[in-house]
């Protein structure tokens, strides 16, 4: 399940195709958990069949009268909150995943939509980007030149999880290189009318607390470079510094007008930058936000991520919300009445060029890269 989308079609990307031992252990761990068994063992992670979110209303929810020239779809908004909130403003969106898929089983694009992310992969992102572009060009019903596209990428946490295994391969330099190549591919191959959300990596140290003595709780195998070091050890301090360096270098790359033109923009969405995991009043991690493997988010967790991303999209650079904790539900904001479209124009580009507007997207591409299926996306 991905939780991010693209506005003309939904596409998700990840990288590296080599499975490691922890992935085999993970698949073995979840093999014995049917939906019914999970609901029986963890009833607190389920909702009544009649549960519905309250309606989300804004002063003006109509699409633009004309298509502008410059700039997770399971269920409905009341069933589950995903970035498909955009459907409330324009129902003519293409690419949302219409249902749930199971990892390890082949699924047709009619089931996945444009969610092309690969679970458990690292940042060899260009290959996924190539697949995305080819898919968009060939997809029947999508006007590649005219339809607006909203792409979301969250990448890097698997690299941090594997950093101690190969510090050169999973270095911040490699991470930035693959991200740069992929974004340049999208821009230089003239993918028109596209807005790219790049979601900032969250601080991972507190995820050491997300553990539970269950057969499926395989976080130690899933992210051993984070979990195995002793508290206050040099190895853990190094990993925390690497995590911060990933964040800083991503900001340096994207806080510029390098990836900006009249009909294309890349925007860093920082809401996860300082996020602490959801906690109970006792201070313990609220495990209802995590699946039985203690690593992926449940629907409850994905909803908070989707709301944080939605809010960031309608906030300007320098004024974007940064979540300090997921313990309290995030409230959705309406697009400002004086700026009723996605903020895309970087401060570095505000020198008289036309503002990029996105009020009438018709295709919602979810390109959640890397961690799209990992709950941390």
Buried (B, 14 or more C-beta within 10 A) or exposed (E): BBBBBBBBBBBBBBBBEEEBEBBEBBBEBBEEBEEEEBEEEBEEBBEEEEEEEEEBEEEEEEBBEEBBEBBBBBBBBEEBBBBBBBBBBBEEBBBBBEEEBEBEEEBEBEBBBBBBBBBBBBBBBBBBBBBBBEBBEEBEEBBBEEBBBBBBBBBBBBBBBBBBEEEEBBBBEBBBBBBBEBBBBBBEEEBBBBBBBBBBBBBBBEBBEBBBEBEBBBBBBBBBBBBBBEEEEEBBEBBBEBBEBBBEBBBEBBBBBBBBBBBBBBBBBBBBBBBBBBBEEEEEBBBBBBBBBBBBBBBBBBBBBBBBBBBBBBBBBEEBBBBEEBBEEBEBBBBEEEEBBBBBBBEEBEEEEEBBBBBBBBBBBBBBBBBBBBBBB
